Amino acid sequence: MADWTWKQTVADAILEIVNSRHSLGFTLSEVYEFEGLIQTKFPNNNFVKQKIRQVLQQLRDLGFLTFSGDGNYQLNPSFSELEFEPLSDFRQFSNPTTKTVVRNIRLRNTLLAFDVKDRYQNICQVCRNTVELRQNSYAEAHHIRPLGTPHLGPDNEGNILVVCPNHHVMLDRGAISIDPESLLVKHIREAFEPRELLLADWHQLDRRSLDYYFETIYGKA
């Protein structure tokens, strides 16, 4: 499986640990407890513990977690894709510097979607603009063929577009068409001039996902 599948699998295990412990800190030993489950997902890998250590380093490089030595790690609460849900009964996640009252921590997007947004520097592929915030920029990841039921789209970079919030809503509601051949983008009510989709050299869109969107979602959602 792709390297991003490993990252997502280990990240999901980490989130399960911190959500069950209500602590941002966790240990390598706790992640190792998922070895059996991870082995079933990657049956051809006979060195799961070694791979877990490698992926933890990659997740640290991404800013998803920090390493404090002696097998101790901490989820990075400032990682942009983490979402902290409010807590009604006032339990707290422990953090050496702050106290964040939360019920659950989840990822807004898959880590692959985060990477694609980062590579486009949060520039919308439809309008070529970004949302500028106080300290950084913002964009959203749109799966051309949605991941959930009943669409069951693939989570790969060919099925992901980087878009601003406005164009994300338009795509979700089927108001934008993307020609699978020319990649020309049009609005169903001509709200903007037709334009070619911005596409980096490394970004090969999945033709089947484009066909699915055009046939199943555009003008129907």
N, C-alpha and C positions, 0 to 999 in steps of 0.2 A: 504494500500500500504506500501511498505518497507520504513523504516526510511530514506534511502538514497534518495528516491523520494521526500520526504519533503525537505531535504537539497538542492537538485537540484532545486526544484520549488522556494524556497525562494532566492537562489543564483541568479537564472534567473531574479527574480523581482528586486533584488538589482542592477544587471547589467543594466537592463532597466532604472532604476532611474538615475544612475550615467552617463549613456550614453546620456540621455535626458537633464540632467542638466550641463554636462561637469564639474562635480565636483566630487572628490573622496568621499566627505562627503555626508551623508544622515541621515535621522531621522527615528525613529521608526514609527512616524505618516505616513511618506511616504510609508513605507512598509505596514502599515495597509490599505492603499488605495487599495491594491491588495486582500483584504480579500474576496471580492465577487468572484473573479476569482479563488482564491485558494479553496474556499468552493465548487465550481463546480468540482474541481479535486479530492477533498476529501469529498464527500457528507456525509459520515458517521461520520465526526468529527464536533461536535457542539461547539467546543472551539478553533476556528481558531486563535484568537488573542493570547491566552495562548500558543498555539503550535508555533506560529511565534516567540514569545519571547524565547521559549526553543530552537528552531532551530538557532536563532541568537547567542545564547550562544555556541551551538555546532560549528557553523561556526567560531566563535572567537577562540575556542579551536583548530580548524584546521589551524588557521593562515590566513583564508580568509578575515577577517575583524578585526578591533580594535574598542574598545568601549571607548568613552571619557566622558561619564556621561551625565545625564539629557536627555536620549533618543537619544543621538548623536553617530553616528558610522562613520567609515571611511573604505572604501575598502583598503586592504593592497596591495600596488603596488608591493611589493616584493614577493607576493605569487607565487610560481613557475608555477602554471598552468594558470596564467593570461597572455594574449597576447595583447600588445598595438599596434594597427595599426597606421602607420604614417598618419599625417593630412596634406592636401595640402593647406588649407586656414588659417593655423596658429592659430586656436582656441586652448585654453589650458585647461587642467584639473588642477584645483587648488589643491595644496598640501602644507601643512604648511612648509615643508622642501625643496621640490624641485618643479620644473616646468617641467612637462612631456608633450610634444607636441604630441597629439594623435587625431585620428578620432573616434576610437571605441575601447572598451575593450571587450574581449570575453574569454571564457575558452577554452584552447586547448583540454581538455578532460572533460568528466563528472566527478563530484566529486567522484563517485564510482570508476572510473578508477584510479583517484589519490590515493584513499585509498588502492586499490589493489597493485599499484606500491610501495607505502610506506611500506606495509606489507612484500613485497618481498625485501625491501631495494634496489630497482632498479637493482636487479640481473636478467639477462635474463634467462628465463626458457628454452631456447634452448641451449645456450652455457655456461650458468652459469657465465658470465662475466658482468661487468657493465662499463659504461662510466664515468670515473673520471674527474670531472671538478675542477676548482680552489678551490671552497669551498664546493662542494657537489658532488653527483653522479647523473647520468641521465639514464633514460630508457623510453621506450614508451609503451603505452597500445594498444594492437591489439584486435579488436573484431573478433572472429573466424568467426561468421556470421555477416557481416557488418551491421551497423545500418541503413544506408540509402536505398533508392529505388535502385534497385528492391529487395534487399535482406531482408530488414526489420527485422534484428536480434534483439534480446532482449538486453537491457542494464542491465545485471545482472553479478555478478562475475563469474558465470559459463561460460559466453561467452567472458571472457576477459583473455588475456595472457599478461604477462610482458616480453618485448623483447628489445634487443638492436636495434639501427637503421638498421643495416645490415639485421638482421633476420626479422625485420618488413617489409622491402621492399620485401624480398623473400616470405613472407606469402601473402602480398598484390598481388604479381604477380603469385601466385600459384606455386612457385618453390619448396615448402616444403610440404611434406605429413606428416600428423599426424594420425597414425593408431588409430581409435576410440576404439579398444579393448585394445591394449598393450601400447598405447601412445608413441610408437616408432616413432622418428622423422627421416625422410630421405629426402635427396635432390634429385630432379628429375634427375640431371646430376652427382650425387655422388660427389658433391663438398666438402662434409665432411663425416666422418664416421657416420653411423646411431647411434643415441643416444636416451636414454629415456628422456622424457620431465620432467623437474624439477617440482614437484607438492607438495605444502605444505599440511599438514593434513587437514586444514580447507578449502582447495580449491577444490571443487567438480565441475569438468567441465561438461558442458551441453552436453549430448550425441547427442541430435538432432542437435546442432550447429556443433559438430565435423563431424557428418554424412553429413551435408549440405556442409561444407567446402570440404570434401573429394570428394563428388559427383559433386559439382557445380563449385568450384574455383580451386582446385588443377589441374595443368596441362592445365587449360583452360583460366585463367585470362590474 
